[in-house]
Amino acid sequence: MGVNKIKLTILLMLMINSLGGCGMFSADVDSMNMWSFQYNEGTEDYSLFFGLSDKNEKHVSAPCSVNIRIENNDGNIVYEGTKKVERRDFGIYTNKKKGEQYLADVRIDADEIEEGSSGAGTVYFTVTGKNFKFDEVNCEVISGLPLKSILISTEGLPITVHQKDWNGSIKSELQITDMDYKVEDNLENARVSFVLSGEKISGESSGYDIIDYKLCDDEGYVVDAGHLFIGNSLAPGDKFRDDSLVIYDVPVGKNYTMKFIDSEF
């Protein structure tokens, strides 16, 4: 029995040494390294990664607290909070450039981060544990932060617009009764398609009727402007539904106003 106990003790010591070399048990934490931030599509959340090492540069794990602040490129703080990290939050992760890394994975749910007008920004964080504390560090977020949706309103529908001839006389008159729009994607610069509905009130039944438009942001700046060619040989009383207007590269996270105005010759 004595021999068996000695063998068992030796075996346990070997196991502990082996696990300690892989960073499975905490030692004296001396440095922090290999931090990064990413969006996880599969779980729809975010990971803040970082590694801890002892004075011999061996990767270790240790319970700690992480104070995190995320600021987007528009200067808005979209997340601020503290996460607790346990030993179970450490694991081996593979990076194509750096190979296997022993890191803590700090998760932030998507709904914890406020929607903003920029998907890029910077993550600032500090790590504090028993007998160790590191200065604030940061890492860049190239894209992927939650974005506000685009909201577009119109001025006082239904609205009547005129197509004017070269001498200022009214060539035709259209009433726009409804406008729908669809954001084609959720990138920082979106593509927006519009559908206009209305009726021709008066004018000749030949060629196209023209409506001018301006899309303005919430600060009054014109984002896009142009002409819409409506129908073909519409007669007074004819209804129309036009889907020809598509505006590209519309910055997300803002409110817009679509203005329909008279078309001048």
C-alpha positions in Angstrom: 0.0 0.0 0.0 2.9 2.3 0.8 4.4 1.8 -2.7 1.0 2.5 -4.3 0.6 5.7 -2.4 4.0 6.9 -3.5 3.3 6.1 -7.1 -0.1 7.9 -6.8 1.6 11.0 -5.3 4.2 11.1 -8.1 1.5 10.7 -10.7 -0.5 13.6 -9.3 2.6 15.8 -9.1 3.3 15.1 -12.8 -0.3 15.9 -13.8 -0.2 19.2 -11.9 3.1 20.2 -13.5 1.8 19.3 -16.9 -1.4 21.3 -16.5 0.5 24.3 -15.0 2.8 24.4 -18.1 -0.3 24.7 -20.3 -1.6 27.6 -18.2 -4.4 25.6 -16.6 -3.5 26.8 -13.1 -2.8 30.4 -12.2 0.6 31.4 -11.1 2.0 34.9 -10.3 0.7 37.0 -13.2 3.4 39.3 -14.6 2.1 40.6 -17.9 -0.9 40.8 -20.2 -0.7 40.3 -24.0 -2.5 39.3 -27.2 -5.7 41.3 -26.8 -8.2 41.6 -29.6 -11.9 42.1 -30.1 -14.3 40.5 -32.5 -18.0 39.9 -33.4 -19.2 36.3 -33.3 -21.8 35.7 -36.0 -22.8 32.3 -34.7 -23.7 33.4 -31.2 -24.5 37.1 -32.1 -22.3 38.5 -29.4 -18.8 40.0 -29.0 -15.5 38.6 -27.6 -12.8 40.6 -25.9 -9.7 38.3 -25.8 -6.5 38.8 -23.8 -3.7 36.6 -22.4 -1.9 36.5 -19.1 1.7 35.3 -18.5 4.0 34.8 -15.6 7.5 36.1 -15.3 8.8 33.1 -17.3 6.4 34.1 -20.1 4.3 31.0 -19.6 0.6 31.5 -20.3 -1.5 31.3 -17.1 -5.1 31.8 -16.0 -6.3 33.8 -13.1 -9.7 35.2 -11.8 -9.9 38.9 -12.6 -12.2 41.9 -13.3 -12.2 43.7 -16.7 -13.5 47.2 -16.9 -14.5 47.9 -20.5 -15.4 51.0 -22.5 -16.3 50.9 -26.2 -16.3 54.2 -28.1 -17.3 54.4 -31.7 -15.6 56.5 -34.3 -18.2 59.3 -33.9 -17.0 59.8 -30.3 -20.0 58.1 -28.7 -19.6 55.7 -25.8 -21.8 52.7 -26.8 -20.8 50.4 -23.9 -19.3 50.8 -20.4 -19.3 48.0 -17.9 -17.4 45.5 -15.8 -17.1 41.7 -16.5 -15.9 39.1 -14.1 -13.5 36.5 -15.5 -13.0 33.0 -14.0 -10.5 30.3 -14.9 -13.2 28.5 -17.0 -13.2 31.6 -19.3 -9.7 30.8 -20.4 -9.1 28.4 -23.3 -6.9 27.7 -26.4 -7.8 29.6 -29.5 -6.3 29.3 -32.9 -5.2 32.3 -35.0 -4.1 31.8 -38.6 -1.2 34.2 -38.2 -0.2 33.5 -34.6 -1.2 29.9 -34.1 -2.6 28.6 -30.8 -3.0 31.1 -28.0 -4.2 30.6 -24.4 -6.6 33.5 -23.8 -9.5 34.7 -21.7 -12.7 35.1 -23.7 -14.9 37.9 -22.2 -18.3 37.9 -23.8 -20.5 41.0 -24.4 -24.1 40.4 -25.7 -25.1 42.5 -28.7 -28.0 44.1 -26.9 -25.6 45.4 -24.2 -24.0 47.7 -26.8 -26.0 50.7 -27.9 -26.7 51.2 -31.6 -24.8 54.0 -33.2 -24.0 55.7 -36.4 -20.6 54.0 -36.9 -19.7 50.3 -36.8 -16.1 51.1 -36.1 -14.4 52.3 -33.0 -12.0 51.5 -30.1 -12.3 49.2 -27.1 -10.6 50.4 -24.0 -10.1 48.1 -21.0 -8.2 47.5 -17.8 -7.6 44.1 -16.1 -7.4 43.7 -12.3 -6.8 40.6 -10.3 -5.3 39.4 -7.0 -1.8 41.0 -6.7 -1.9 42.4 -10.3 -3.4 45.3 -12.1 -2.5 46.5 -15.6 -2.8 50.0 -17.2 -5.5 50.7 -19.6 -5.0 49.3 -23.1 -7.1 49.4 -26.3 -7.7 47.7 -29.5 -9.3 48.9 -32.7 -12.7 47.7 -33.9 -12.7 47.9 -37.7 -16.4 47.1 -38.1 -19.3 45.2 -36.6 -20.6 47.5 -33.8 -24.4 47.7 -33.8 -25.8 50.3 -36.1 -29.0 52.4 -35.9 -31.5 51.9 -38.7 -32.2 54.6 -41.3 -35.4 56.5 -40.7 -36.8 58.6 -43.6 -39.8 60.9 -43.3 -41.5 63.0 -45.9 -42.9 66.5 -45.6 -46.7 66.5 -45.4 -48.0 63.8 -47.7 -50.0 64.0 -49.8 -48.2 66.7 -51.6 -48.7 68.3 -55.0 -45.8 69.1 -57.3 -45.6 70.8 -60.7 -43.5 70.4 -63.8 -42.8 73.8 -65.1 -42.1 74.7 -68.7 -39.3 77.0 -69.9 -41.5 80.1 -69.5 -42.6 79.2 -66.0 -46.0 77.9 -67.0 -47.3 74.7 -65.4 -46.9 71.8 -67.8 -48.3 69.1 -65.5 -49.4 68.5 -62.0 -48.8 65.3 -59.9 -50.0 64.4 -56.4 -47.7 62.1 -54.4 -49.8 60.2 -51.9 -47.4 57.7 -50.4 -43.7 56.8 -50.2 -42.2 53.5 -49.0 -38.5 52.7 -48.7 -36.3 49.7 -48.1 -32.8 49.6 -46.7 -31.0 47.0 -48.9 -28.3 46.2 -46.4 -27.0 47.1 -43.0 -23.6 48.5 -43.8 -22.4 51.9 -42.6 -23.3 53.2 -46.1 -26.5 51.7 -47.1 -28.4 51.4 -50.4 -32.0 52.6 -50.1 -34.7 52.0 -52.7 -38.0 54.0 -52.8 -41.5 53.4 -54.1 -43.7 56.4 -54.8 -47.4 56.2 -55.3 -49.7 59.0 -56.6 -51.9 60.4 -59.3 -51.6 62.8 -62.2 -53.9 65.7 -61.6 -53.5 67.7 -64.9 -51.3 68.1 -67.9 -50.7 66.7 -71.4 -50.7 62.9 -72.0 -47.3 62.7 -73.7 -43.8 61.8 -72.6 -42.7 61.5 -69.0 -43.7 63.7 -66.0 -40.8 64.9 -63.9 -40.5 65.3 -60.1 -37.5 66.8 -58.4 -36.4 65.5 -55.0 -33.8 66.2 -52.3 -32.8 63.8 -49.5 -31.6 65.8 -46.4 -30.0 64.6 -43.2 -31.1 65.6 -39.7 -28.7 68.6 -39.9 -30.3 69.9 -43.1 -27.4 68.9 -45.4 -28.4 67.5 -48.8 -27.3 63.9 -49.2 -28.7 63.3 -52.6 -30.8 65.2 -55.2 -32.1 64.6 -58.7 -35.0 64.1 -61.1 -37.6 61.4 -61.3 -39.2 60.5 -64.6 -42.7 59.3 -63.7 -44.8 57.1 -65.9 -45.1 57.3 -69.7 -47.9 59.3 -71.3 -50.0 59.5 -68.1 -53.4 61.2 -68.5 -55.1 63.2 -65.8 -56.7 60.8 -63.3 -54.1 58.1 -64.0 -52.5 56.6 -60.9 -48.8 55.6 -60.8 -46.4 53.6 -58.7 -42.7 54.3 -59.4 -39.8 52.3 -58.1 -37.0 53.8 -60.1 -35.4 55.8 -57.3 -32.4 54.1 -55.6 -29.9 56.1 -53.6 -26.5 54.6 -52.7 -24.0 55.2 -49.9 -26.6 56.7 -47.5 -24.9 56.9 -44.0 -26.7 54.8 -41.4 -27.6 55.9 -37.9 -29.3 59.2 -39.0 -32.8 60.5 -39.6 -33.6 61.9 -43.1 -36.3 63.9 -44.8 -37.3 63.4 -48.4 -38.5 66.6 -50.1 -40.4 66.5 -53.3 -40.3 69.8 -55.2 -41.4 71.4 -58.4 -39.4 70.5 -61.5 -38.1 73.6 -63.3 -37.2 73.6 -67.0 
